[in-house]
Structure formats: C-alpha cells, structure tokens
Amino acid sequence: MDPVKRQYEAYPYPERDPAEEAGRLIIGSPSHPFEIDHFLFAGARDWSQPFRVLVAGGGTGDGLIMLAQVLADCQVNAEIVYLDMSTASRAIAEARAAARGLTNIRFETADLLNAAEYGLFDYIDCCGVLHHLPDPDAGFAALRAALAEGGGMGAMVYAPYGREGVYQMQDALRTLVGEDDPETQVARAKVVFEALPPTNGLKRNPFVHDHLEGGDAGFYDLLLHSRDRAYDVPALFDAVDRADMRLLSFTSPGRYDPRMMLRDPILRERVVALPYREQAAVAERLSGNMKVHNFYAVAKGAEAGRIAMPGPEAVPCIIGASPAALAESIHKSGGIRGEFDGLAFQRALPPETAGIVMNMDGKRSVDDIRAMLGWRNDKFEPLFANLYQPLNNFGLLRFSGLQRRMGMS
Ligand SMILES: C[S@@+](CC[C@H](N)C(=O)[O-])C[C@H]1O[C@@H](n2cnc3c(N)ncnc32)[C@H](O)[C@@H]1O
C-alpha cells in the first residue's frame, strides 16, 4: 500500500470526534464561502446560481463541513464532492456531516489526480494535500483541469521556515523506525522525542506546537510522514505557474507585506515597487515563522477583477469574531492588535471606526452602514478606508453578498 495512504488509514488527520459537531463549527481559511466570494468572485457572486465544489483530499472534514454548513445555512444550491483516498478519514467526515444533517455532500474514495472525472467545479479546496503527493505538479495540474471557467481554488501548502527542525526529525526517525508498523513508529518516536536535547531544531521551534498537541495523528503527521515537502514563496509561485494558474492572493495579505517588518522609509518604498511575488518572498524571509501558505489561485488569463474592492455596494462580513466583540476591542484598545505565530501586529484606529464595525452584520452594504450612522461621505470614506485595510490584511473582514441575499429573500 502507498505509505501515505497507509498513514491516513491508521491515523486520520486531524483527529476529530463527530459528537463535537453538536457544540461548535470549526471555521478556517481558505474556503469560508464569504472568503471565496471575496477573493474569487469580487464579493458579488450570484448565489442564486448552482455552485459546484470539490474538496480534494478532504481528510476528516474540517474545510468540508465549514463549506457545507455555511452553504446550507445560506440556502445555496450547492453540490460538494469530497475526495480522499483514505476510507478511515472519509468515515469520520461522513459521520460529521450526518451529525449535522448535511445533505449537500457526495463522498468519493479516489485519488485527486482523477478529479476531472467528477466534472468541473466552481471552487476547489485543497488544504494540506498537494505537498504529500509523489508528483505535486501532477496534483496542481489535475485540479486545474477540474476548474470550471471562472472558477478558482483555495489551497494550503507547507512553508519551510516555520517548520524549522521538522524535516531533520522526519529524516532521523525514518532511519530509526521507518520499517516499523505505524503504531510502533509512534510509540518509539515518542520516546526519542521525549529525550531530545535542547539543541534539537524542533525543540527550538515554538511554531509547530499545534500539530504536537493533535494527539498521535498530529504527531505522526508532523514527524513520521513518509512524503512531505515545503514550498517557499518563489517555489509556490513557480508551481502554480507551471499548472497554468496565477496566485491571486494569500488569505492574510498583511502577513506577506514586508513593510510590516521594515521601518526605513526608503526600503518601504523600494519594496512596494516590487512584483507581488517578490514582496511576499521578502516578507517570508524576514519573518522566518511561516509554516504554511494559504492562498487563492485561478486559471491564467481569468484573474482580472476577481478580488473584491471597497465600494458603496460592497457588503462587509466579519469572519471569526462577532462584530460587537470586535467593535468593543477596537474601542477599548484604540485599534487592532494580534499576532501571527509570534509576530505581533497592531494598527491604531480612530474610535469612530468601532461604530462602523458594530454595524457590519453581513447584510448591510458599506453605504447602508454610512446611512445608518448618518454620516456624510467625506467623514465616512476615510474612516472606512483606514479600517478596511487592517481588517482585510489580517483576515477579519471579507466582502460578500451571500447573507444579504438571505436577508432579502
Ligand atoms: C493532512 S490531511 C488534510 C485533510 C484536510 N484537507 C484538512 O485540511 O483538514 C491530508 C489528506 O489528503 C489525503 N490525500 C493525500 N494524497 C491524496 C491523493 N493523491 N488523493 C486524494 N487524497 C489524498 C489523505 O488521505 C489525507 O486525508
């Protein structure tokens, strides 16, 4: 059996308990429908039209369940095809879907290299999979071949610098326990891990703890993987390009803006004159802590006008926080602050921006919010521009008319 299939049959990853679906919906990026709309359909997709989605290498179902639940809640006529070669992972994803009563998913056990056999898709999700293929280029090409005209892809691949120490450990453990069965590998590798000296690269890397907290499946996925590569920014752009696609944006654009780490005004000016790919490469090298790249890509030649822009008709949606909580935190702290794997960011904001955020219910357009507040354009527009940039850069705000359509029906 292929060693990667053997791994995901023994250790479906990430570990998930279908019973927990009753209490929470896991939200992530890419592939939240608001985000798909924002990055691929200018925030203005006609959601009354059918929507075909492929979740390629869907695993235990995190992206799948988020997509299926939000699309079902918003009454979108969606067909979601789940593909994975691991039957054990599929069983968990199916149980999660059943626990939620979701009926918009078709489950298939197959290799994503055959994706186009399932038809053409308006959206393809492929997270944490391509870097495990024997020939990742063939995977990129197979997904490109399954994209409908006007469609797009949201994907995640590993990045090297934040995974410092991981590949040395994988190599050492392959030598030590690579011939053992998966359970024995885990047991023996844990003993090795516990006794690692503080000089070990992984011990000195604080960024990979989420995997290590993910039970035996997380441990195996991080340290015992038989096929696992990472893409730095130039390698990623090249792989997307070879598949006849264009990388449109990373999902947290702010993280790829090197100005976040540059104070010298001359260098800040110099760096923004570079092509997007080079700006992102500098940001990756300066920050040194990126362990994945989350991004959206489309077929070459079909990229114009894809990413939503602020404007009176745009409908802002807050993801991953309630507008009231975000507004309160802006009000209290005088801005937005947070961190990306230890890299702190903050942006001061005028107190009036909290009032704007408060009214972002996902149904009101930018102009509706302005009118509700009773402000003229000359007051509102500069405040909104000031607010939009950091919220979008840090993945908190997307434009999508998806919920507005619900409100109007
Ligand atoms: C790390 S898991 C990621 C699962 C899911 N996408 C997520 O983000 O939670 C990788 C999954 O890709 C699947 N996979 C790997 N190679 C594949 C291939 N060639 N075709 C289909 N599935 C594949 C594995 O079985 C596994 O379930």
PDBQT file of the ligand as one rigid body, heavy atoms in Angstrom, charges set to zero:
ROOT
HETATM    1  C1  LIG A 501      -3.205  16.405   6.206  1.00  0.00    +0.000 C 
HETATM    2  S1  LIG A 501      -4.684  15.708   5.627  1.00  0.00    +0.000 S 
HETATM    3  C2  LIG A 501      -5.616  17.186   5.299  1.00  0.00    +0.000 C 
HETATM    4  C3  LIG A 501      -7.085  16.972   5.354  1.00  0.00    +0.000 C 
HETATM    5  C4  LIG A 501      -7.968  18.201   5.101  1.00  0.00    +0.000 C 
HETATM    6  N1  LIG A 501      -7.776  18.748   3.787  1.00  0.00    +0.000 N 
HETATM    7  C5  LIG A 501      -7.744  19.253   6.154  1.00  0.00    +0.000 C 
HETATM    8  O1  LIG A 501      -7.217  20.322   5.807  1.00  0.00    +0.000 OA
HETATM    9  O2  LIG A 501      -8.092  19.024   7.318  1.00  0.00    +0.000 OA
HETATM   10  C6  LIG A 501      -4.253  15.137   4.019  1.00  0.00    +0.000 C 
HETATM   11  C7  LIG A 501      -5.343  14.289   3.353  1.00  0.00    +0.000 C 
HETATM   12  O3  LIG A 501      -5.039  14.165   1.969  1.00  0.00    +0.000 OA
HETATM   13  C8  LIG A 501      -5.370  12.854   1.554  1.00  0.00    +0.000 C 
HETATM   14  N2  LIG A 501      -4.591  12.574   0.342  1.00  0.00    +0.000 N 
HETATM   15  C9  LIG A 501      -3.253  12.531   0.206  1.00  0.00    +0.000 A 
HETATM   16  N3  LIG A 501      -2.925  12.265  -1.075  1.00  0.00    +0.000 NA
HETATM   17  C10 LIG A 501      -4.085  12.155  -1.757  1.00  0.00    +0.000 A 
HETATM   18  C11 LIG A 501      -4.418  11.901  -3.115  1.00  0.00    +0.000 A 
HETATM   19  N4  LIG A 501      -3.477  11.715  -4.038  1.00  0.00    +0.000 N 
HETATM   20  N5  LIG A 501      -5.710  11.852  -3.465  1.00  0.00    +0.000 NA
HETATM   21  C12 LIG A 501      -6.693  12.015  -2.540  1.00  0.00    +0.000 A 
HETATM   22  N6  LIG A 501      -6.444  12.257  -1.239  1.00  0.00    +0.000 NA
HETATM   23  C13 LIG A 501      -5.160  12.332  -0.846  1.00  0.00    +0.000 A 
HETATM   24  C14 LIG A 501      -5.002  11.995   2.739  1.00  0.00    +0.000 C 
HETATM   25  O4  LIG A 501      -5.646  10.751   2.720  1.00  0.00    +0.000 OA
HETATM   26  C15 LIG A 501      -5.432  12.903   3.903  1.00  0.00    +0.000 C 
HETATM   27  O5  LIG A 501      -6.740  12.629   4.317  1.00  0.00    +0.000 OA
ENDROOT
TORSDOF 0
